Amino acid sequence: MTRSEIHELGRRYPRVIRWCDEDGCYIGSLPDVCGDCTHGDTPEEVAANLEECAALYVENTLAEGLPLAEPGAVLVRPTRFRTGNVGSKIRLLRELHGMSQKSLAEMLGISLSTLTKWENGLRRPSRAAAKLLDILDKHPECIHS
């Protein structure tokens, strides 16, 4: 089997990339195959690592004469408020809607200190807070209700 065919078979497997506050990096997994198997500083780095992990799984499994696992997991992508420069995204959302840090913090049910740390890149929002920010971003009418 060619390297290209091996990579093509590996692409059938969903990948999960998530931010880990504890480790301070992105964690990548192939849930149908081996769970967590790589980490990196950016989602793109982890995605490339996962591509190789999936190809290695296919190559090794076929070499051992074993059947490949059936893909079955669902791919979950992080919201834009959990990846990249989160602080500038939050600041932009707030400024686009004429909100102060205090008013956004109150709306989200967090302290002003927490919001300031998010905007300054010292911390990242929890998954729940990132989801709320995502909803506010996609449905600005929620802000002005």
N, C-alpha and C positions, 0 to 999 in steps of 0.2 A: 504494500500500500504506500502511496506517495505521501510526502509531508503535507501537501495541500489537501489530500483526502482526509488525513488524520485531523488536521485543523478544522476542516468542514464538519466532521463528525463531532468534534469538541464544541463547536458553536451551537449545537442542539441544547446544551445544558445551560439553564438560567444561572445568572450570577447575581450575587447580592453584595453591594458595596455600602458600608455604613461608617459613620464617624464614631470613634471610640474616645470619649472624654478621658477615660482612665489611662489609656495608652498614648493619647495625643496624636493619633494617626487614623487613617482609613483602614478598615479591615475588609478583606474580600473573602467570599466563600462560594463554593459550588455545592449547594445544599443536597442535590441528588447524588453527589459523588463522595465528597469528603468533608463537608462543612468548612469551617474557617481554614484557609490555606495560605493566605498571603496578607501583607500589609504594605502601606506606602504613605507618602506625604500628600499625594493628590489622587482623586478618583481615577484620572487617566492612567497614572502609574499602576494602580491596583487593577484596572481593567486589562492592561497589557499583561500583567502577571497572571491574571485569571485565564487569559487566552492560552498562555503556556501551560498552566496547571491542567486545564481541560485537555489539551493536546497530549500531555504526558500521561494523563489518566487513560485516554483512549489507546495510546501507543502501548503502554505497559499491560493493560487489560487484554488487548488483542494478542500481544506477544505471549501471554500466559495461557491463551486459548480459552479465556473466560468470556461470558456474554457481557455486553455493555449494559449499564443501568439504564432504565427507561427514564427519560426526562419527565418531570412531573411538577416541579416547584414553580411558583409564581414569582416573577421578577418584580421587586419593589425598589423604586428609585427614591432617593432622598429628595426632600423639597429643596428649592433653591436657597432657603434660609438655613441650611445645614452644611452647605458646601461653598467653597471658594471664599471670597472676601465678604463674609456675612455682614460685617459692620457697615460697609458702604451700602449694601442692599437695604438694610433696615433704615439707615439714615435717609436714603433716597425715597423709600416708601413713606416715611414720616414726613419728609419735606414736600413731596408731591401732594400730600393731603393737608398741608398746613398745620401739622400737629407738633406740639412740643414733645420733648422726651417725657416730661411728666404726664401729659395726657395719654400718650401711647402706653406708658408703663401702667397707668391706672386701668386702661382698657384691657390690657393683657393680664391684670392681677399680679403684677410683679413690682419689685421695688425700683425706684429711679436708679439706684446704684447698679442693679442687675442690668438694666437697659443700657446704661452708660458703659458697662464692661463689654456688652455685646458689640456696641458701636465702635469701641476702641480696640476690638479684636482680642480682648483678654479672656473672654469666655464665649461659648456658643450656646444658642438656645437649646432647650430640651426638645425632644421630638414633638411633644404636645405643643410647646410654644411655637416651634417652627411651623407646625400645621396651622395654628391660629394666624401666624403672619402670612402664610400662603393663602389662607381664606381671605384675609383682609386685602391682600394684593390682587387676588382674582375677583373679589366682590367689594369694591370700594364703597358701595352703598352701605355696607355694614358700619363703616367708620362714621358716616354722617347721619346715622339713624337716631 
